[in-house]
Amino acid sequence: MNGGGAGSSAAAGLQAVVVCEPASGNPLRVVCGITLIERILRQLSESDAIARILVIKPAALQLPPPSRRITRSVAYSDAAGATAWQMLRDARAQLDNRFIVLAADYLIDQRLIAWLAAYPRDVMLATRDGSDAPAARLSRGALDASDAKSAGIETVSVSSLPSYWESMHGDVQLHLHRVTSDRDAKAAWPILLDHVQRRAQELPSRHFDIPFENFLVRRLAGTSVTANQVTILTTVLGFVVAALYFMGKLRVGVLLAIFVEVLDGVDGKLARVTRTTSRAGELEHVADFFYENACYLALGAHFASIGHTHAWFAAIAMVLFDLADTLAYAAMDVWWSLSLDNVSPWLTRFRLIGGRRNIYNWLFLFGFFLDIPGATFYAASAWAGITAAIHAAWVISEAISRKRVFTSP
């Protein structure tokens, strides 16, 4: 595997350089399920801006070849020097005219890699306390200086960059965390678990699910269990819940539904923590849609079988309301690249109690154990309709205010 040479063009993509300093932390230290060096290589492979990777290391350091998850060209090069700057100067013949450089002993936020790749000038990213600058975008000419300080490169603190992250529906602190000891590796867990936690949550998720999700992610990361396997198990158990509802085993079914609710948050977190996201994992929401609605129809069938006249109507209505709500979220995302939950503070607060599977699960939990299952099911159907109506009305008003025609882009 060969890295890009000095004559590579910008159109061919950006070169990323990972530097393993002699006195730095061990790049083979396992942090949250994978080694530091493997995590950085996976992150760089996920970036559309990066075309090739060069790993600069001391001659005495032996690194394994990249895993099959690394989709970019990776080259390894021995370089002399006690500091990252000296090693870069020693390896400059293998560097492109412009490149980004990352220290191998840091956890680096993926958004910082994207920021560096897009930055038009030489720049160094400093930690929040300003004690180190472990990430940079540089030109080969900057290495004419004997050290980074004399090069006069602009320095930007991570704390000065915006932390709002649309895909996580809120503010997520940017991280540059050095790992040189077991204590640092332990401290990485809360950083990464916070990093992968979506901010828009229902009340049950916020106050019940998250601790259990994080407990399971900690136990599964680094094992042979994959996020896709957790997704498959979640889907199978979701349909088991539907079968239990159909058979009238409502209390057992709803307890299992709460467990499925927790598992549903584990697979995504596990994939993001271990950098093992996949196309199959992205289809999880499709599976969710089918088993969730199978549960509503199974409840309708059960209640109809014991004499509830309008049970089938309520079940079909829940399915349609769920579909309408899904379309409202999709419209907001496709037209304006926004999550419906983030359009206004009111909608963000409404997410806490809005009609969704997790809210229905807990409504069913209390209703089934208080022996008012039929009334609870009708109430859930009604709340689904109210939620869908609120979201649809908001999307329509947003379209009108933006004078947007309701056609596909």
N, C-alpha and C positions, 0 to 999 in steps of 0.2 A: 504494500500500500504506500503510495507516494503522496507527499504533501505538495501544495502549489509552490512554484518557484517565484523568484523575484519579478519575473516578467509577466505574471498572470494579470489579466485585465480585470477591471472592476466589474465588467459585465458578466464575468465567469463566477462571480460571487465573492464573498469576503473570506479571508483567511482568519482563523481563530488560533491563538497560541496559548497553550496551557503550560505554565512554568512551575516546575517542582524544585524549589530552592533547597539547597543542602541542609539548611538549618530549620526548615519549615516542618509542619506536622506531616505525619505519614499519609501520603495520598491513598494508601491501601487500607486505611482505617475504615471499618464499617460504621456508617452513620445512618440510622433509620432504615436499615435493611440492605443498603448497598454501599460500596466503597466511595470515598470522596471523588476519586478520579473517574470512576464509572458514572457517577451522577453528573459530573460536568460534561463528560462526553455525550451522555444522553441528552442533556439540555441543549448542547450545541447542535446535535443532530436534529432536534425538534425545530430549530430556527431556520426559517426559509432564507435568511440572509447569509447563512454560513455555508460555504461550499467545501471547505477542507480544513483539517485540523492538524496542527503541529504540536507535539508534546515535547518540551525541552526538559531534560532531566540530567542529574549528575550521572557519570558513568557507572558508579557503584549501585545505583538504584535500578532494580530489575522490575519491570512492569509487565503484566500479562497483556496479550493482544486484546483489542476491543471486543466486546461481546457482539452477538448477532443483532442486538438492538441498535447498534451504532450504524447509521446509514450514510455517514459522510466518510470521505477518504481521510485516514489517520496515518500520520508518519511520526516516528519517534527519533529523537536526535539527542546525542550526548553533547553537553555544553559545559565549559569551564566557567567558574565564577562563584562568588559567595552570595551575591544578591541576584534578584530577578533581572535588574538592569544590566548587570555584567554578563549574565547568561544570554540575554537578548543580543547584546553587542557581539558576543562570541558566535552566535548562530545567525547573524544578520544576513548572511549569504542565502539562507533558506527562507527569508521573510519576504512577503509581498511589499509593495510600496506602501500599502495601508493595511492595517490588521487590528484586531482586538486581542487583548492579552488578559488572561485570568490566572490568579494564583490557585494552585491545586489544593491548598489546605483551607479553602473557604467554602462555606455554603453561600451560593450566589443566587439571588432572586432572578428568575427567568426574565422578568420585566427589565432588569438592568442590562441584561445581554442585548435585548431588543433596543434599549435606549442607546447603548454604545454603538450598535451596528448602524443606527440612523444618525448619529451625531456627525456634523460636517467637519469638525476640527479635532486636533489632538486634545485629549482630555483624560484626566485621571479621576476615578471615583473613589472618594475617601469614606471610611467608616464614620458612624455617627459621632464618635468622639474625636475624629480626625487623627487617630493614632497611626493609621495605615491607609494605603491606597492600593488595594489588591486587584483592581480591575481598571482597564484603560483602553482607549482607542488611540493608536499611535501611527505615525508615519515612520518609514525606515530612516528618513533623514534626521529625525529627532535623536536617534541613537549616536549621532556625532558627538553629542555632549557626553561628558564622562559619567554623569549620574543624572537621575531624574530631576533633582532640585535645580541643577545648573541648566537643564533643558528649558526651564521656564514654562512648563506645560500647565495649562489651566487645570485647576482642581475643583471638583464639585462634590459637595457632601451629599450622601444619600438622604440625609434628613431634609434637604432642600427640595427634593423631587416629589411630585404629587403621588399620593398613595391610593387614590381612588381607583378601583379595579372593577370595571363594568361586569365582567364575567363572574365575579364573586359577589356582585350586588352591593358593594360598599367599600369602605376604607380597609385596606390590608397593608400593614406596615411593611415597607421594603426591608429586606435583610441582607447583610453582609456579615456572616458569622464565622469567625476563625475557629478551627478545630485542631487543637494540638494535644489534647489529653482526653481521657475517658470522661472527665467532668464536662469538657466542652461538648463531647458527643452526646452526653445525657441532656445537656441544655439545648441541644438542637431539636429534640422532640417537641417541646411546646412551640418552638419557632415554626417548624414545618407543619404541625397540626393546625396552628392558627392560620398559616399561609393557605392551606387547602380547605378551610372552613368557609362555606358560603355565608354571607352576612344576612341575607333575607331568609328568615326562618319562621315556622309556625310555633306557637307556644309549646306544644309537646316536644318538638325537635329541640328547641332552645333549652328547655328545662329538664328533659328526660333523656332524649336520644344521644346527644353529643358525648356525654361521659362514657356511655357504653360503646359508642362507635370508636372513640379514641382508644379505649381499652383493647378492643379487638384489633384495631390497626396496629397498635404496638406489639401485640402478640403474633400477628400474622406476617408483618414485614420481616423479610429475611428468611422466611420459611419457603417451602415449595408450593404453598397455596398462592394462587394468582387471583388478581382482581376479577378476571373473567370467570373463574370457577365460583367465586362468591356471587357474581351476577347470576350464573346458572342456578345455583342453590336458591337464591332469593326468588327467582322466577318460578321454580318448581314449588317452593313453599307457598308462594302467592296463589298458585292454582290449587294447592292442598287446602288453603283457607277457603277458597270458593267451594270446594267439594264439601268441607265441613259445614259451611253455611247452608248449602243445598240439602244436606242431610238433617238440618235442624240442630246441629251441635254448635250453638251460637257462642256459648261462653268459651269453649275450647278454641273455636275458630278465631274469636277476637283476641285471645291471649297470644295465639300464634301470629295473628296479624300485627300485633305490637312488636313481636320479635322480628318479623319480616321488615317492618318499618325501620328498625335499627340496622338490620343487615343492608338495607337499601342505601344507607349512607356510608357503609363500610367500603364497598367496592370502589366507588369513585375516589374516596380518600386514599385508599391503599394504592390505587393506580397512580395518583398524583404524587404521593409521598415517595414511591419507589420509581417514579418516572417510567411507568409501564402502561400508559394510556394506549388504547388501540381503537381501531374502527369498530370492532365488535362491542367494545365498551360503550362507544358513543350511541349504539343502537339500544342501549338499556332502556331508554325512555319509551321505546316502542313496546318492549316487553311489559314495562310498567302499565302502559295504557291498557293492554289486553287483560292482564290478570286483575287489575283494579276493577275494570268494568265487568269482568267475569264474576267478581265478588258481588257487585250490585245486582246483577241479573240472578245470581244464585239466591240472594236474599229475597228478591222479588218472587222467585219460584217457590221458595219455602213459605213465605207469608201467604201467597196465593193458595197454597195447598192446605193451609189451616184456616181458610175462610176470610182472609183480608181481600175485600173486593177490588180495591184500587192498588194492590201491591205491584202488579205488573206495570201499571201506568207509572207508578213512582220509580220503579227500577229503570224503565226505558227513559224516563225523564232525566234521571241521574246520568245515564250514559250520554244523552244528548247535551246536557248541561256541561258535562266534563269535556266533550268534544268542542263545544262552543268556547269554553274557557281556554282550551289548548290553542284554538285558532286565534283567539284574541292575543295571547302571548306571542304566537308565531308572527302575527301581523306587526306587532310592535317591534319585534326583532328584525324582520325582513325590511320593513319600510324605514325605520329610524335607528336600527342597531342599538336598541334600548330594551332593557327588561321592564316589563309592565310594572313590576314592584318598585322600580326606581324612578318612575315618572314624576311622582310627587311624594312628599312626606306622608300624606294621608294614606296613599296606597301602600307605602312601606309599613305603616302601622296596621293597615287592614290585613296585610299578609299574615299577621300573627293569628288571626281568627278566621280568615277567609276559607271558604269551602274547598278543601283538598283532602286527599286520602288520610293524612295524619290526623286532621281534625275529626274526620268521620270515625276513624278507629277509636279515638278516645270518647267520642260521643256514643258509639256503640258499646264501648267497654262499660260505661256507667249505666246505659240504658238496658243492656242485656243482663247485667248483674242486679239491677234494681227491678227486674222483671217487668219492664215496659218496652219490650223489643219492637213491637209494631209501631208505636208512637215515635220511638227514636228513629226508626227507619224513615218514616214520613217527614220528620223534622229535618233529617239529613238531606233528603231530596229537595225540600223547600229551600234549605240553606244553599245547596248547590245552585239552584235557580237564581237566587238573589245574588250570589257571588258572580255567576256568569253574566247577569244583567249589568252589574256594576262595572265589570271589566269591559264588556262590550260597549257600554255607553261611553266609557273613558276613551277607548280606542276611536270610536266614531267622532267624539268631540275633538280629539287630537287631530284627526284627519281633516276635519272641517277647519280647525284653527290654522292648520298648515296649508289649507287649500289643496289637499292631496286627493287625486282621483282614485277611486277604488278599482284599480286595475293592477295586474301583476307587473312588477318592474321588469 
